[in-house]
Amino acid sequence: MSILAPLCEAYWLFLDQCFIDATFAPAKGGGEGVGLTKKGKGAKLQLIVDGQGLPLGASVAAANVAEWHTVQETLDLFSDQTEPERLIGDKAYDCDELDETLAELGLEMIAPHRKNRRPENVTQDGRPLRRYRHRWIVERTFAWLGARRRLLVRWEKKLTNFVGFTLLGCLSLLLHRLSY
C-alpha cells in the first residue's frame, strides 16, 4: 500500500494533472551515478508533483541520461490508487516511445513538440497544451527544495546518500505544506 493513498483522501492531493521535470545538480565530489555534460559532471533530479506542487515521486540519475528515460523509474513509486491521470512536462519529454509506454499504463503525456519533429508525426492540436502553462508549479517545487541547500550541490560520493537526502527533503516539504 502506498503512503500517499491516505493523503489523497485526507488532504485532497490533486492527481488529475501532475507535473514532471528534472534539474541538474553539480557533483563536486564525483562518485557513482555522476554523468558528464556541457555544464560539468553532475546528477539529474527528477520530480513528479501534484497540482499544488507537493512532491509525489523523485528519482536521481546521472546527468547525461535523457529525461524521458527515467520517467518509468519515477512512476514505479506510485500505486494504483495514487497514479496521476496525466503528466505535463517540457520538450524533453516529447518522445513517441514514452507516449506509447504511458498509454499502456493509462496515462496521458502532455508536452510541446520539439522543433525537429516531422509534420506527419505531430500528435497535438493545442487544446491539451493549455495545461502546459501551469508548469511553473514544478519549478516552484524545485525552488522550495533548493531552500534545503543540501540538494543544490551533490557533495556525496555515494548515490544512496544523495537519494536519501533528496527523499528527506521531499518528505520535509510534504509535511511542511500539509501541516497548515
MODELLER restraints for C-alpha pairs under 7 A, 6 or more apart:
rsr = mdl.restraints
at = mdl.atoms
rsr.add(forms.Gaussian(group=physical.xy_distance, feature=features.Distance(at['CA:2:A'], at['CA:79:A']), mean=5.81, stdev=0.5))
rsr.add(forms.Gaussian(group=physical.xy_distance, feature=features.Distance(at['CA:4:A'], at['CA:82:A']), mean=6.60, stdev=0.5))
rsr.add(forms.Gaussian(group=physical.xy_distance, feature=features.Distance(at['CA:5:A'], at['CA:81:A']), mean=6.17, stdev=0.5))
rsr.add(forms.Gaussian(group=physical.xy_distance, feature=features.Distance(at['CA:5:A'], at['CA:82:A']), mean=5.98, stdev=0.5))
rsr.add(forms.Gaussian(group=physical.xy_distance, feature=features.Distance(at['CA:7:A'], at['CA:13:A']), mean=6.88, stdev=0.5))
rsr.add(forms.Gaussian(group=physical.xy_distance, feature=features.Distance(at['CA:13:A'], at['CA:50:A']), mean=6.65, stdev=0.5))
rsr.add(forms.Gaussian(group=physical.xy_distance, feature=features.Distance(at['CA:14:A'], at['CA:50:A']), mean=5.51, stdev=0.5))
rsr.add(forms.Gaussian(group=physical.xy_distance, feature=features.Distance(at['CA:14:A'], at['CA:51:A']), mean=5.14, stdev=0.5))
rsr.add(forms.Gaussian(group=physical.xy_distance, feature=features.Distance(at['CA:14:A'], at['CA:52:A']), mean=6.94, stdev=0.5))
rsr.add(forms.Gaussian(group=physical.xy_distance, feature=features.Distance(at['CA:15:A'], at['CA:50:A']), mean=5.71, stdev=0.5))
rsr.add(forms.Gaussian(group=physical.xy_distance, feature=features.Distance(at['CA:15:A'], at['CA:51:A']), mean=6.83, stdev=0.5))
rsr.add(forms.Gaussian(group=physical.xy_distance, feature=features.Distance(at['CA:15:A'], at['CA:84:A']), mean=4.79, stdev=0.5))
rsr.add(forms.Gaussian(group=physical.xy_distance, feature=features.Distance(at['CA:15:A'], at['CA:85:A']), mean=6.47, stdev=0.5))
rsr.add(forms.Gaussian(group=physical.xy_distance, feature=features.Distance(at['CA:16:A'], at['CA:84:A']), mean=5.85, stdev=0.5))
rsr.add(forms.Gaussian(group=physical.xy_distance, feature=features.Distance(at['CA:16:A'], at['CA:85:A']), mean=4.98, stdev=0.5))
rsr.add(forms.Gaussian(group=physical.xy_distance, feature=features.Distance(at['CA:16:A'], at['CA:86:A']), mean=6.39, stdev=0.5))
rsr.add(forms.Gaussian(group=physical.xy_distance, feature=features.Distance(at['CA:17:A'], at['CA:50:A']), mean=6.66, stdev=0.5))
rsr.add(forms.Gaussian(group=physical.xy_distance, feature=features.Distance(at['CA:17:A'], at['CA:51:A']), mean=6.08, stdev=0.5))
rsr.add(forms.Gaussian(group=physical.xy_distance, feature=features.Distance(at['CA:17:A'], at['CA:84:A']), mean=6.42, stdev=0.5))
rsr.add(forms.Gaussian(group=physical.xy_distance, feature=features.Distance(at['CA:17:A'], at['CA:85:A']), mean=6.11, stdev=0.5))
rsr.add(forms.Gaussian(group=physical.xy_distance, feature=features.Distance(at['CA:17:A'], at['CA:86:A']), mean=5.07, stdev=0.5))
rsr.add(forms.Gaussian(group=physical.xy_distance, feature=features.Distance(at['CA:17:A'], at['CA:87:A']), mean=6.06, stdev=0.5))
rsr.add(forms.Gaussian(group=physical.xy_distance, feature=features.Distance(at['CA:18:A'], at['CA:48:A']), mean=6.57, stdev=0.5))
rsr.add(forms.Gaussian(group=physical.xy_distance, feature=features.Distance(at['CA:18:A'], at['CA:49:A']), mean=5.56, stdev=0.5))
rsr.add(forms.Gaussian(group=physical.xy_distance, feature=features.Distance(at['CA:18:A'], at['CA:50:A']), mean=4.49, stdev=0.5))
rsr.add(forms.Gaussian(group=physical.xy_distance, feature=features.Distance(at['CA:18:A'], at['CA:51:A']), mean=5.71, stdev=0.5))
rsr.add(forms.Gaussian(group=physical.xy_distance, feature=features.Distance(at['CA:18:A'], at['CA:84:A']), mean=6.15, stdev=0.5))
rsr.add(forms.Gaussian(group=physical.xy_distance, feature=features.Distance(at['CA:18:A'], at['CA:86:A']), mean=6.21, stdev=0.5))
rsr.add(forms.Gaussian(group=physical.xy_distance, feature=features.Distance(at['CA:18:A'], at['CA:87:A']), mean=5.02, stdev=0.5))
rsr.add(forms.Gaussian(group=physical.xy_distance, feature=features.Distance(at['CA:18:A'], at['CA:88:A']), mean=6.20, stdev=0.5))
rsr.add(forms.Gaussian(group=physical.xy_distance, feature=features.Distance(at['CA:19:A'], at['CA:48:A']), mean=5.58, stdev=0.5))
rsr.add(forms.Gaussian(group=physical.xy_distance, feature=features.Distance(at['CA:19:A'], at['CA:49:A']), mean=5.34, stdev=0.5))
rsr.add(forms.Gaussian(group=physical.xy_distance, feature=features.Distance(at['CA:19:A'], at['CA:50:A']), mean=6.39, stdev=0.5))
rsr.add(forms.Gaussian(group=physical.xy_distance, feature=features.Distance(at['CA:19:A'], at['CA:87:A']), mean=5.48, stdev=0.5))
rsr.add(forms.Gaussian(group=physical.xy_distance, feature=features.Distance(at['CA:19:A'], at['CA:88:A']), mean=4.70, stdev=0.5))
rsr.add(forms.Gaussian(group=physical.xy_distance, feature=features.Distance(at['CA:19:A'], at['CA:89:A']), mean=6.00, stdev=0.5))
rsr.add(forms.Gaussian(group=physical.xy_distance, feature=features.Distance(at['CA:19:A'], at['CA:135:A']), mean=6.38, stdev=0.5))
rsr.add(forms.Gaussian(group=physical.xy_distance, feature=features.Distance(at['CA:19:A'], at['CA:138:A']), mean=6.00, stdev=0.5))
rsr.add(forms.Gaussian(group=physical.xy_distance, feature=features.Distance(at['CA:20:A'], at['CA:47:A']), mean=5.67, stdev=0.5))
rsr.add(forms.Gaussian(group=physical.xy_distance, feature=features.Distance(at['CA:20:A'], at['CA:48:A']), mean=4.51, stdev=0.5))
rsr.add(forms.Gaussian(group=physical.xy_distance, feature=features.Distance(at['CA:20:A'], at['CA:49:A']), mean=6.56, stdev=0.5))
rsr.add(forms.Gaussian(group=physical.xy_distance, feature=features.Distance(at['CA:20:A'], at['CA:87:A']), mean=6.51, stdev=0.5))
rsr.add(forms.Gaussian(group=physical.xy_distance, feature=features.Distance(at['CA:20:A'], at['CA:88:A']), mean=6.05, stdev=0.5))
rsr.add(forms.Gaussian(group=physical.xy_distance, feature=features.Distance(at['CA:20:A'], at['CA:89:A']), mean=5.13, stdev=0.5))
rsr.add(forms.Gaussian(group=physical.xy_distance, feature=features.Distance(at['CA:20:A'], at['CA:138:A']), mean=6.73, stdev=0.5))
rsr.add(forms.Gaussian(group=physical.xy_distance, feature=features.Distance(at['CA:21:A'], at['CA:46:A']), mean=5.72, stdev=0.5))
rsr.add(forms.Gaussian(group=physical.xy_distance, feature=features.Distance(at['CA:21:A'], at['CA:47:A']), mean=5.77, stdev=0.5))
rsr.add(forms.Gaussian(group=physical.xy_distance, feature=features.Distance(at['CA:21:A'], at['CA:48:A']), mean=6.93, stdev=0.5))
rsr.add(forms.Gaussian(group=physical.xy_distance, feature=features.Distance(at['CA:21:A'], at['CA:89:A']), mean=6.06, stdev=0.5))
rsr.add(forms.Gaussian(group=physical.xy_distance, feature=features.Distance(at['CA:21:A'], at['CA:138:A']), mean=6.76, stdev=0.5))
rsr.add(forms.Gaussian(group=physical.xy_distance, feature=features.Distance(at['CA:22:A'], at['CA:44:A']), mean=6.32, stdev=0.5))
rsr.add(forms.Gaussian(group=physical.xy_distance, feature=features.Distance(at['CA:22:A'], at['CA:45:A']), mean=5.32, stdev=0.5))
rsr.add(forms.Gaussian(group=physical.xy_distance, feature=features.Distance(at['CA:22:A'], at['CA:46:A']), mean=4.03, stdev=0.5))
rsr.add(forms.Gaussian(group=physical.xy_distance, feature=features.Distance(at['CA:22:A'], at['CA:47:A']), mean=6.22, stdev=0.5))
rsr.add(forms.Gaussian(group=physical.xy_distance, feature=features.Distance(at['CA:22:A'], at['CA:67:A']), mean=6.90, stdev=0.5))
rsr.add(forms.Gaussian(group=physical.xy_distance, feature=features.Distance(at['CA:23:A'], at['CA:44:A']), mean=5.60, stdev=0.5))
rsr.add(forms.Gaussian(group=physical.xy_distance, feature=features.Distance(at['CA:23:A'], at['CA:45:A']), mean=5.33, stdev=0.5))
rsr.add(forms.Gaussian(group=physical.xy_distance, feature=features.Distance(at['CA:23:A'], at['CA:46:A']), mean=6.52, stdev=0.5))
rsr.add(forms.Gaussian(group=physical.xy_distance, feature=features.Distance(at['CA:24:A'], at['CA:42:A']), mean=6.72, stdev=0.5))
rsr.add(forms.Gaussian(group=physical.xy_distance, feature=features.Distance(at['CA:24:A'], at['CA:43:A']), mean=5.93, stdev=0.5))
rsr.add(forms.Gaussian(group=physical.xy_distance, feature=features.Distance(at['CA:24:A'], at['CA:44:A']), mean=4.76, stdev=0.5))
rsr.add(forms.Gaussian(group=physical.xy_distance, feature=features.Distance(at['CA:24:A'], at['CA:45:A']), mean=6.44, stdev=0.5))
rsr.add(forms.Gaussian(group=physical.xy_distance, feature=features.Distance(at['CA:24:A'], at['CA:63:A']), mean=6.69, stdev=0.5))
rsr.add(forms.Gaussian(group=physical.xy_distance, feature=features.Distance(at['CA:25:A'], at['CA:42:A']), mean=5.54, stdev=0.5))
rsr.add(forms.Gaussian(group=physical.xy_distance, feature=features.Distance(at['CA:25:A'], at['CA:43:A']), mean=5.24, stdev=0.5))
rsr.add(forms.Gaussian(group=physical.xy_distance, feature=features.Distance(at['CA:25:A'], at['CA:44:A']), mean=6.09, stdev=0.5))
rsr.add(forms.Gaussian(group=physical.xy_distance, feature=features.Distance(at['CA:25:A'], at['CA:152:A']), mean=5.86, stdev=0.5))
rsr.add(forms.Gaussian(group=physical.xy_distance, feature=features.Distance(at['CA:25:A'], at['CA:153:A']), mean=5.30, stdev=0.5))
rsr.add(forms.Gaussian(group=physical.xy_distance, feature=features.Distance(at['CA:25:A'], at['CA:154:A']), mean=6.12, stdev=0.5))
rsr.add(forms.Gaussian(group=physical.xy_distance, feature=features.Distance(at['CA:26:A'], at['CA:41:A']), mean=6.09, stdev=0.5))
rsr.add(forms.Gaussian(group=physical.xy_distance, feature=features.Distance(at['CA:26:A'], at['CA:42:A']), mean=4.12, stdev=0.5))
rsr.add(forms.Gaussian(group=physical.xy_distance, feature=features.Distance(at['CA:26:A'], at['CA:43:A']), mean=6.33, stdev=0.5))
rsr.add(forms.Gaussian(group=physical.xy_distance, feature=features.Distance(at['CA:26:A'], at['CA:153:A']), mean=5.26, stdev=0.5))
rsr.add(forms.Gaussian(group=physical.xy_distance, feature=features.Distance(at['CA:26:A'], at['CA:154:A']), mean=5.97, stdev=0.5))
rsr.add(forms.Gaussian(group=physical.xy_distance, feature=features.Distance(at['CA:27:A'], at['CA:34:A']), mean=6.91, stdev=0.5))
rsr.add(forms.Gaussian(group=physical.xy_distance, feature=features.Distance(at['CA:27:A'], at['CA:41:A']), mean=5.87, stdev=0.5))
rsr.add(forms.Gaussian(group=physical.xy_distance, feature=features.Distance(at['CA:27:A'], at['CA:42:A']), mean=4.31, stdev=0.5))
rsr.add(forms.Gaussian(group=physical.xy_distance, feature=features.Distance(at['CA:27:A'], at['CA:43:A']), mean=6.46, stdev=0.5))
rsr.add(forms.Gaussian(group=physical.xy_distance, feature=features.Distance(at['CA:27:A'], at['CA:153:A']), mean=6.10, stdev=0.5))
rsr.add(forms.Gaussian(group=physical.xy_distance, feature=features.Distance(at['CA:27:A'], at['CA:154:A']), mean=4.55, stdev=0.5))
rsr.add(forms.Gaussian(group=physical.xy_distance, feature=features.Distance(at['CA:27:A'], at['CA:155:A']), mean=6.03, stdev=0.5))
rsr.add(forms.Gaussian(group=physical.xy_distance, feature=features.Distance(at['CA:28:A'], at['CA:154:A']), mean=6.35, stdev=0.5))
rsr.add(forms.Gaussian(group=physical.xy_distance, feature=features.Distance(at['CA:28:A'], at['CA:155:A']), mean=5.67, stdev=0.5))
rsr.add(forms.Gaussian(group=physical.xy_distance, feature=features.Distance(at['CA:29:A'], at['CA:155:A']), mean=5.03, stdev=0.5))
rsr.add(forms.Gaussian(group=physical.xy_distance, feature=features.Distance(at['CA:29:A'], at['CA:156:A']), mean=6.27, stdev=0.5))
rsr.add(forms.Gaussian(group=physical.xy_distance, feature=features.Distance(at['CA:29:A'], at['CA:157:A']), mean=5.87, stdev=0.5))
rsr.add(forms.Gaussian(group=physical.xy_distance, feature=features.Distance(at['CA:30:A'], at['CA:157:A']), mean=5.80, stdev=0.5))
rsr.add(forms.Gaussian(group=physical.xy_distance, feature=features.Distance(at['CA:31:A'], at['CA:157:A']), mean=4.12, stdev=0.5))
rsr.add(forms.Gaussian(group=physical.xy_distance, feature=features.Distance(at['CA:31:A'], at['CA:158:A']), mean=6.07, stdev=0.5))
rsr.add(forms.Gaussian(group=physical.xy_distance, feature=features.Distance(at['CA:32:A'], at['CA:157:A']), mean=6.35, stdev=0.5))
rsr.add(forms.Gaussian(group=physical.xy_distance, feature=features.Distance(at['CA:32:A'], at['CA:158:A']), mean=5.93, stdev=0.5))
rsr.add(forms.Gaussian(group=physical.xy_distance, feature=features.Distance(at['CA:32:A'], at['CA:159:A']), mean=5.83, stdev=0.5))
rsr.add(forms.Gaussian(group=physical.xy_distance, feature=features.Distance(at['CA:33:A'], at['CA:43:A']), mean=6.86, stdev=0.5))
rsr.add(forms.Gaussian(group=physical.xy_distance, feature=features.Distance(at['CA:33:A'], at['CA:61:A']), mean=6.20, stdev=0.5))
rsr.add(forms.Gaussian(group=physical.xy_distance, feature=features.Distance(at['CA:33:A'], at['CA:62:A']), mean=4.94, stdev=0.5))
rsr.add(forms.Gaussian(group=physical.xy_distance, feature=features.Distance(at['CA:33:A'], at['CA:159:A']), mean=5.98, stdev=0.5))
rsr.add(forms.Gaussian(group=physical.xy_distance, feature=features.Distance(at['CA:34:A'], at['CA:41:A']), mean=6.24, stdev=0.5))
rsr.add(forms.Gaussian(group=physical.xy_distance, feature=features.Distance(at['CA:34:A'], at['CA:42:A']), mean=5.17, stdev=0.5))
rsr.add(forms.Gaussian(group=physical.xy_distance, feature=features.Distance(at['CA:34:A'], at['CA:43:A']), mean=5.34, stdev=0.5))
rsr.add(forms.Gaussian(group=physical.xy_distance, feature=features.Distance(at['CA:34:A'], at['CA:62:A']), mean=4.68, stdev=0.5))
rsr.add(forms.Gaussian(group=physical.xy_distance, feature=features.Distance(at['CA:34:A'], at['CA:63:A']), mean=6.42, stdev=0.5))
rsr.add(forms.Gaussian(group=physical.xy_distance, feature=features.Distance(at['CA:35:A'], at['CA:41:A']), mean=5.37, stdev=0.5))
rsr.add(forms.Gaussian(group=physical.xy_distance, feature=features.Distance(at['CA:35:A'], at['CA:42:A']), mean=5.54, stdev=0.5))
rsr.add(forms.Gaussian(group=physical.xy_distance, feature=features.Distance(at['CA:35:A'], at['CA:43:A']), mean=6.40, stdev=0.5))
rsr.add(forms.Gaussian(group=physical.xy_distance, feature=features.Distance(at['CA:35:A'], at['CA:62:A']), mean=4.62, stdev=0.5))
rsr.add(forms.Gaussian(group=physical.xy_distance, feature=features.Distance(at['CA:35:A'], at['CA:63:A']), mean=4.70, stdev=0.5))
rsr.add(forms.Gaussian(group=physical.xy_distance, feature=features.Distance(at['CA:35:A'], at['CA:64:A']), mean=4.98, stdev=0.5))
rsr.add(forms.Gaussian(group=physical.xy_distance, feature=features.Distance(at['CA:36:A'], at['CA:42:A']), mean=6.50, stdev=0.5))
rsr.add(forms.Gaussian(group=physical.xy_distance, feature=features.Distance(at['CA:36:A'], at['CA:63:A']), mean=6.57, stdev=0.5))
rsr.add(forms.Gaussian(group=physical.xy_distance, feature=features.Distance(at['CA:36:A'], at['CA:64:A']), mean=5.94, stdev=0.5))
rsr.add(forms.Gaussian(group=physical.xy_distance, feature=features.Distance(at['CA:37:A'], at['CA:63:A']), mean=6.66, stdev=0.5))
rsr.add(forms.Gaussian(group=physical.xy_distance, feature=features.Distance(at['CA:37:A'], at['CA:64:A']), mean=5.84, stdev=0.5))
rsr.add(forms.Gaussian(group=physical.xy_distance, feature=features.Distance(at['CA:42:A'], at['CA:62:A']), mean=6.69, stdev=0.5))
rsr.add(forms.Gaussian(group=physical.xy_distance, feature=features.Distance(at['CA:42:A'], at['CA:63:A']), mean=5.38, stdev=0.5))
rsr.add(forms.Gaussian(group=physical.xy_distance, feature=features.Distance(at['CA:43:A'], at['CA:60:A']), mean=6.83, stdev=0.5))
rsr.add(forms.Gaussian(group=physical.xy_distance, feature=features.Distance(at['CA:43:A'], at['CA:61:A']), mean=5.81, stdev=0.5))
rsr.add(forms.Gaussian(group=physical.xy_distance, feature=features.Distance(at['CA:43:A'], at['CA:62:A']), mean=4.59, stdev=0.5))
rsr.add(forms.Gaussian(group=physical.xy_distance, feature=features.Distance(at['CA:43:A'], at['CA:63:A']), mean=4.38, stdev=0.5))
rsr.add(forms.Gaussian(group=physical.xy_distance, feature=features.Distance(at['CA:44:A'], at['CA:60:A']), mean=5.65, stdev=0.5))
rsr.add(forms.Gaussian(group=physical.xy_distance, feature=features.Distance(at['CA:44:A'], at['CA:61:A']), mean=5.20, stdev=0.5))
rsr.add(forms.Gaussian(group=physical.xy_distance, feature=features.Distance(at['CA:44:A'], at['CA:62:A']), mean=5.70, stdev=0.5))
rsr.add(forms.Gaussian(group=physical.xy_distance, feature=features.Distance(at['CA:44:A'], at['CA:63:A']), mean=4.69, stdev=0.5))
rsr.add(forms.Gaussian(group=physical.xy_distance, feature=features.Distance(at['CA:45:A'], at['CA:59:A']), mean=5.96, stdev=0.5))
rsr.add(forms.Gaussian(group=physical.xy_distance, feature=features.Distance(at['CA:45:A'], at['CA:60:A']), mean=4.69, stdev=0.5))
rsr.add(forms.Gaussian(group=physical.xy_distance, feature=features.Distance(at['CA:45:A'], at['CA:61:A']), mean=6.67, stdev=0.5))
rsr.add(forms.Gaussian(group=physical.xy_distance, feature=features.Distance(at['CA:46:A'], at['CA:58:A']), mean=5.53, stdev=0.5))
rsr.add(forms.Gaussian(group=physical.xy_distance, feature=features.Distance(at['CA:46:A'], at['CA:59:A']), mean=5.27, stdev=0.5))
rsr.add(forms.Gaussian(group=physical.xy_distance, feature=features.Distance(at['CA:46:A'], at['CA:60:A']), mean=6.27, stdev=0.5))
rsr.add(forms.Gaussian(group=physical.xy_distance, feature=features.Distance(at['CA:47:A'], at['CA:55:A']), mean=6.70, stdev=0.5))
rsr.add(forms.Gaussian(group=physical.xy_distance, feature=features.Distance(at['CA:47:A'], at['CA:57:A']), mean=5.73, stdev=0.5))
rsr.add(forms.Gaussian(group=physical.xy_distance, feature=features.Distance(at['CA:47:A'], at['CA:58:A']), mean=4.56, stdev=0.5))
rsr.add(forms.Gaussian(group=physical.xy_distance, feature=features.Distance(at['CA:47:A'], at['CA:59:A']), mean=6.75, stdev=0.5))
rsr.add(forms.Gaussian(group=physical.xy_distance, feature=features.Distance(at['CA:48:A'], at['CA:55:A']), mean=6.00, stdev=0.5))
rsr.add(forms.Gaussian(group=physical.xy_distance, feature=features.Distance(at['CA:48:A'], at['CA:56:A']), mean=5.59, stdev=0.5))
rsr.add(forms.Gaussian(group=physical.xy_distance, feature=features.Distance(at['CA:48:A'], at['CA:57:A']), mean=5.11, stdev=0.5))
rsr.add(forms.Gaussian(group=physical.xy_distance, feature=features.Distance(at['CA:48:A'], at['CA:58:A']), mean=6.45, stdev=0.5))
rsr.add(forms.Gaussian(group=physical.xy_distance, feature=features.Distance(at['CA:49:A'], at['CA:55:A']), mean=4.37, stdev=0.5))
rsr.add(forms.Gaussian(group=physical.xy_distance, feature=features.Distance(at['CA:49:A'], at['CA:56:A']), mean=5.24, stdev=0.5))
rsr.add(forms.Gaussian(group=physical.xy_distance, feature=features.Distance(at['CA:49:A'], at['CA:138:A']), mean=6.25, stdev=0.5))
rsr.add(forms.Gaussian(group=physical.xy_distance, feature=features.Distance(at['CA:50:A'], at['CA:56:A']), mean=6.73, stdev=0.5))
rsr.add(forms.Gaussian(group=physical.xy_distance, feature=features.Distance(at['CA:52:A'], at['CA:137:A']), mean=6.98, stdev=0.5))
rsr.add(forms.Gaussian(group=physical.xy_distance, feature=features.Distance(at['CA:53:A'], at['CA:137:A']), mean=5.38, stdev=0.5))
rsr.add(forms.Gaussian(group=physical.xy_distance, feature=features.Distance(at['CA:53:A'], at['CA:138:A']), mean=5.91, stdev=0.5))
rsr.add(forms.Gaussian(group=physical.xy_distance, feature=features.Distance(at['CA:53:A'], at['CA:141:A']), mean=5.70, stdev=0.5))
rsr.add(forms.Gaussian(group=physical.xy_distance, feature=features.Distance(at['CA:54:A'], at['CA:174:A']), mean=5.94, stdev=0.5))
rsr.add(forms.Gaussian(group=physical.xy_distance, feature=features.Distance(at['CA:55:A'], at['CA:170:A']), mean=6.06, stdev=0.5))
rsr.add(forms.Gaussian(group=physical.xy_distance, feature=features.Distance(at['CA:55:A'], at['CA:174:A']), mean=6.64, stdev=0.5))
rsr.add(forms.Gaussian(group=physical.xy_distance, feature=features.Distance(at['CA:57:A'], at['CA:74:A']), mean=5.92, stdev=0.5))
rsr.add(forms.Gaussian(group=physical.xy_distance, feature=features.Distance(at['CA:57:A'], at['CA:77:A']), mean=6.39, stdev=0.5))
rsr.add(forms.Gaussian(group=physical.xy_distance, feature=features.Distance(at['CA:58:A'], at['CA:74:A']), mean=5.87, stdev=0.5))
rsr.add(forms.Gaussian(group=physical.xy_distance, feature=features.Distance(at['CA:59:A'], at['CA:74:A']), mean=5.50, stdev=0.5))
rsr.add(forms.Gaussian(group=physical.xy_distance, feature=features.Distance(at['CA:60:A'], at['CA:163:A']), mean=6.49, stdev=0.5))
rsr.add(forms.Gaussian(group=physical.xy_distance, feature=features.Distance(at['CA:67:A'], at['CA:92:A']), mean=6.29, stdev=0.5))
rsr.add(forms.Gaussian(group=physical.xy_distance, feature=features.Distance(at['CA:67:A'], at['CA:93:A']), mean=6.76, stdev=0.5))
rsr.add(forms.Gaussian(group=physical.xy_distance, feature=features.Distance(at['CA:68:A'], at['CA:92:A']), mean=6.70, stdev=0.5))
rsr.add(forms.Gaussian(group=physical.xy_distance, feature=features.Distance(at['CA:68:A'], at['CA:93:A']), mean=5.19, stdev=0.5))
rsr.add(forms.Gaussian(group=physical.xy_distance, feature=features.Distance(at['CA:68:A'], at['CA:98:A']), mean=6.67, stdev=0.5))
rsr.add(forms.Gaussian(group=physical.xy_distance, feature=features.Distance(at['CA:85:A'], at['CA:107:A']), mean=5.42, stdev=0.5))
rsr.add(forms.Gaussian(group=physical.xy_distance, feature=features.Distance(at['CA:85:A'], at['CA:108:A']), mean=6.63, stdev=0.5))
rsr.add(forms.Gaussian(group=physical.xy_distance, feature=features.Distance(at['CA:86:A'], at['CA:107:A']), mean=5.27, stdev=0.5))
rsr.add(forms.Gaussian(group=physical.xy_distance, feature=features.Distance(at['CA:86:A'], at['CA:108:A']), mean=4.46, stdev=0.5))
rsr.add(forms.Gaussian(group=physical.xy_distance, feature=features.Distance(at['CA:86:A'], at['CA:109:A']), mean=5.79, stdev=0.5))
rsr.add(forms.Gaussian(group=physical.xy_distance, feature=features.Distance(at['CA:87:A'], at['CA:108:A']), mean=6.16, stdev=0.5))
rsr.add(forms.Gaussian(group=physical.xy_distance, feature=features.Distance(at['CA:87:A'], at['CA:109:A']), mean=4.90, stdev=0.5))
rsr.add(forms.Gaussian(group=physical.xy_distance, feature=features.Distance(at['CA:87:A'], at['CA:110:A']), mean=6.09, stdev=0.5))
rsr.add(forms.Gaussian(group=physical.xy_distance, feature=features.Distance(at['CA:88:A'], at['CA:109:A']), mean=6.00, stdev=0.5))
rsr.add(forms.Gaussian(group=physical.xy_distance, feature=features.Distance(at['CA:88:A'], at['CA:110:A']), mean=4.74, stdev=0.5))
rsr.add(forms.Gaussian(group=physical.xy_distance, feature=features.Distance(at['CA:88:A'], at['CA:111:A']), mean=6.01, stdev=0.5))
rsr.add(forms.Gaussian(group=physical.xy_distance, feature=features.Distance(at['CA:88:A'], at['CA:132:A']), mean=6.28, stdev=0.5))
rsr.add(forms.Gaussian(group=physical.xy_distance, feature=features.Distance(at['CA:89:A'], at['CA:110:A']), mean=6.34, stdev=0.5))
rsr.add(forms.Gaussian(group=physical.xy_distance, feature=features.Distance(at['CA:89:A'], at['CA:111:A']), mean=5.15, stdev=0.5))
rsr.add(forms.Gaussian(group=physical.xy_distance, feature=features.Distance(at['CA:90:A'], at['CA:111:A']), mean=5.35, stdev=0.5))
rsr.add(forms.Gaussian(group=physical.xy_distance, feature=features.Distance(at['CA:90:A'], at['CA:112:A']), mean=6.43, stdev=0.5))
rsr.add(forms.Gaussian(group=physical.xy_distance, feature=features.Distance(at['CA:91:A'], at['CA:111:A']), mean=5.80, stdev=0.5))
rsr.add(forms.Gaussian(group=physical.xy_distance, feature=features.Distance(at['CA:91:A'], at['CA:112:A']), mean=5.42, stdev=0.5))
rsr.add(forms.Gaussian(group=physical.xy_distance, feature=features.Distance(at['CA:91:A'], at['CA:113:A']), mean=6.03, stdev=0.5))
rsr.add(forms.Gaussian(group=physical.xy_distance, feature=features.Distance(at['CA:91:A'], at['CA:114:A']), mean=5.79, stdev=0.5))
rsr.add(forms.Gaussian(group=physical.xy_distance, feature=features.Distance(at['CA:93:A'], at['CA:111:A']), mean=6.28, stdev=0.5))
rsr.add(forms.Gaussian(group=physical.xy_distance, feature=features.Distance(at['CA:94:A'], at['CA:111:A']), mean=5.78, stdev=0.5))
rsr.add(forms.Gaussian(group=physical.xy_distance, feature=features.Distance(at['CA:94:A'], at['CA:112:A']), mean=6.75, stdev=0.5))
rsr.add(forms.Gaussian(group=physical.xy_distance, feature=features.Distance(at['CA:94:A'], at['CA:113:A']), mean=5.81, stdev=0.5))
rsr.add(forms.Gaussian(group=physical.xy_distance, feature=features.Distance(at['CA:94:A'], at['CA:114:A']), mean=6.69, stdev=0.5))
rsr.add(forms.Gaussian(group=physical.xy_distance, feature=features.Distance(at['CA:99:A'], at['CA:109:A']), mean=6.31, stdev=0.5))
rsr.add(forms.Gaussian(group=physical.xy_distance, feature=features.Distance(at['CA:102:A'], at['CA:108:A']), mean=6.56, stdev=0.5))
rsr.add(forms.Gaussian(group=physical.xy_distance, feature=features.Distance(at['CA:110:A'], at['CA:128:A']), mean=6.60, stdev=0.5))
rsr.add(forms.Gaussian(group=physical.xy_distance, feature=features.Distance(at['CA:110:A'], at['CA:129:A']), mean=6.58, stdev=0.5))
rsr.add(forms.Gaussian(group=physical.xy_distance, feature=features.Distance(at['CA:112:A'], at['CA:129:A']), mean=6.92, stdev=0.5))
rsr.add(forms.Gaussian(group=physical.xy_distance, feature=features.Distance(at['CA:145:A'], at['CA:169:A']), mean=6.44, stdev=0.5))
rsr.add(forms.Gaussian(group=physical.xy_distance, feature=features.Distance(at['CA:146:A'], at['CA:152:A']), mean=5.72, stdev=0.5))
rsr.add(forms.Gaussian(group=physical.xy_distance, feature=features.Distance(at['CA:148:A'], at['CA:169:A']), mean=6.85, stdev=0.5))
rsr.add(forms.Gaussian(group=physical.xy_distance, feature=features.Distance(at['CA:151:A'], at['CA:166:A']), mean=6.62, stdev=0.5))
rsr.add(forms.Gaussian(group=physical.xy_distance, feature=features.Distance(at['CA:154:A'], at['CA:162:A']), mean=6.86, stdev=0.5))
rsr.add(forms.Gaussian(group=physical.xy_distance, feature=features.Distance(at['CA:156:A'], at['CA:162:A']), mean=6.11, stdev=0.5))
